[in-house]
Amino acid sequence: MSGRLDDEKLETLRSWGTGLAAEGRDELRAAGKAILILIEEIERLQVDVWHTHETRPAESPPEPSPARSDRDTPEPEPEPEPEPTRTLDTTLRGRVRRFLQPRSVDTP
């Protein structure tokens, strides 16, 4: 599998996850469930991205003023880089780690 995850590839992964989740061995069932959880998260993120694009107004570039030349316009100051926040990669990685960590069982 190469390239982006399109609907066909997600369905292939979903069938693998469903098959593995139905297996008898615990490791295979856990892997299947992890695949299915990740697919659900991908689909939620796709919906979030879709809604973000729908609600954001279309930005059009400013039109140049015919009365001024490029020499008259000062160079714009570069905007400072925003502080890095939790990226999609770190968010998903953390969720997978929490899912795959063995859960402690309280014993009396």
C-alpha positions in Angstrom: 0.0 0.0 0.0 1.4 3.4 -1.0 0.2 6.9 -1.2 -2.6 8.5 0.7 -5.3 6.7 2.6 -8.3 6.8 0.2 -11.7 5.1 0.9 -10.6 1.9 -0.7 -7.5 1.6 1.4 -9.4 2.4 4.6 -11.9 -0.3 3.7 -9.0 -2.7 3.2 -7.6 -1.8 6.6 -11.1 -2.1 8.1 -11.5 -5.6 6.8 -8.0 -6.6 8.1 -8.9 -5.1 11.5 -12.2 -6.8 11.7 -10.6 -10.1 10.7 -7.8 -9.8 13.3 -10.3 -8.7 16.0 -12.2 -12.0 15.5 -9.0 -14.1 15.9 -8.5 -16.4 18.8 -5.1 -15.1 20.0 -5.1 -12.1 22.3 -2.3 -10.3 20.4 -4.1 -10.6 17.1 -7.4 -9.4 18.6 -5.6 -6.4 20.2 -4.0 -5.5 16.9 -7.3 -5.8 15.1 -9.0 -3.5 17.6 -6.1 -1.0 17.4 -6.5 -0.9 13.6 -10.3 -0.3 13.9 -9.8 2.4 16.6 -7.2 4.2 14.4 -9.6 4.0 11.4 -12.4 5.6 13.5 -10.0 8.4 14.6 -8.9 9.0 11.0 -12.5 9.3 9.9 -13.3 11.7 12.8 -10.3 13.8 11.9 -11.4 13.9 8.2 -14.8 15.2 9.4 -13.1 17.9 11.6 -10.9 19.0 8.6 -14.0 19.1 6.4 -15.9 21.3 8.9 -12.9 23.6 9.3 -12.8 24.2 5.6 -16.5 24.8 5.5 -16.5 27.4 8.3 -13.3 29.3 7.3 -14.0 32.2 5.0 -12.3 32.0 1.6 -9.2 34.2 1.7 -8.4 36.1 -1.4 -5.0 37.8 -1.9 -5.0 41.5 -1.7 -5.1 43.3 -5.0 -2.1 45.5 -5.8 -2.6 49.2 -5.8 -1.9 50.7 -9.3 -0.8 54.0 -7.8 2.2 52.6 -5.9 5.2 50.7 -7.1 7.0 47.8 -5.4 9.7 50.2 -4.4 7.3 52.3 -2.4 6.0 49.4 -0.3 8.0 48.4 2.7 8.8 44.7 3.2 6.3 43.2 5.6 7.7 41.9 8.8 7.6 38.1 9.0 5.1 36.8 11.5 6.6 35.0 14.4 6.3 31.2 14.4 3.5 30.1 16.7 4.5 27.9 19.6 4.3 24.3 18.6 1.2 22.6 19.9 0.3 19.0 20.0 0.5 17.8 16.5 -1.7 15.1 14.9 1.3 12.8 15.0 1.9 13.2 18.7 -1.8 13.1 19.5 -2.4 9.8 17.6 0.9 8.3 18.9 -0.2 9.1 22.5 -3.6 7.5 22.0 -2.1 4.4 20.5 0.4 4.1 23.4 -2.4 4.5 26.0 -4.5 1.9 24.2 -1.7 -0.6 23.9 -0.3 -0.2 27.5 -1.1 -3.1 29.8 -3.7 -2.1 32.2 -3.0 -2.7 35.9 -5.6 -4.8 37.7 -6.2 -3.8 41.3 -5.8 -6.8 43.5 -7.1 -6.7 47.0 
